[in-house]
């Protein structure tokens, strides 16, 4: 199952970087999407949105203001769920996701992976 990481970073101090590596180490395929160019977890970070991505989970690492431009794009991908990591909580987006039958949760991807509940 693919996980789209929105806000991916190749900076080792960032949680999205740690999540990319942990997801891969646990056998998950990742799609790292961000504004910077480079690589993370041996994957090229993508800067252009692809409407054909097959995504099970979206994990958010951008704040709610930046998320606005992605509402329709994420919904169009029809992911099974969206994880809002600490600092990315967005009640306005929750309403849109719910009305499109997309699950969401406020959680930490790193904690979910480490507990085996991802």
Secondary structure as GFF3:
##gff-version 3
##sequence-region A 1 118
A	DSSP	beta_strand	2	6	.	.	.	ID=ss1
A	DSSP	alpha_helix	15	25	.	.	.	ID=ss2
A	DSSP	beta_strand	29	33	.	.	.	ID=ss3
A	DSSP	beta_strand	39	40	.	.	.	ID=ss4
A	DSSP	beta_strand	43	44	.	.	.	ID=ss5
A	DSSP	beta_strand	57	60	.	.	.	ID=ss6
A	DSSP	alpha_helix	64	67	.	.	.	ID=ss7
A	DSSP	three_ten_helix	68	70	.	.	.	ID=ss8
A	DSSP	alpha_helix	71	77	.	.	.	ID=ss9
A	DSSP	beta_strand	81	84	.	.	.	ID=ss10
A	DSSP	alpha_helix	91	99	.	.	.	ID=ss11
A	DSSP	beta_strand	103	106	.	.	.	ID=ss12
A	DSSP	alpha_helix	109	115	.	.	.	ID=ss13
###
